Amino acid sequence: MLCRGNRFPEKTTTWGRTFRNPLAIAVHLRHFFAVRGSPLLRSIVIVLLLIASAAVLVRLTSARAPEKAPLQATPAESKPSSQRLPYRLTVSAETAEVKLSAGDHPAVSELSGVLETAPNAPLFLTVRWKTPAAAGEHRFAKLVLEPAGKPTITHVFDAEGDIDDVFELP
């Protein structure tokens, strides 16, 4: 409650002293041990701390730059449109017909040789047996591929009757 002629009617108490004016508190704090020192030095320290805080915040909130995309290969360095893939096919019984093809390339009917394939093209294998399989008998065809400069790939096709299957190269 304000009294006439008195701007600060209530008394302020700080460290055992009573002040009528809040400005007197600021004057009194000048003698407090934590506030001693040059005002210029204090200002410089505060500015340096603010700059350091701003630098940390900028680093934490900045967006990461996207990684640069690898250079695209020139046509001379690009992969060939077809590759030669040596293969061996082992079958568990006599066959009447064998067809092995890769993608749009023509099918081969030999049990070993070289297969023309497009990169990552699926392999299609069709095996017709000379005699029908007995009840419960599984027949198989084992395909071994030997790509140049890569590990050998082996895949086994099996079925109760004729084999008509697809294999995708890894």
Salt bridges, closest charged atoms under 4 A:
GLU94 OE1 - LYS130 NZ 3.62
GLU97 OE2 - LYS99 NZ 3.45
GLU116 OE2 - ARG84 NH1 2.70
GLU137 OE2 - ARG139 NE 3.65
GLU146 OE2 - ARG88 NH1 2.87
ASP162 OD2 - ARG128 NH1 3.80
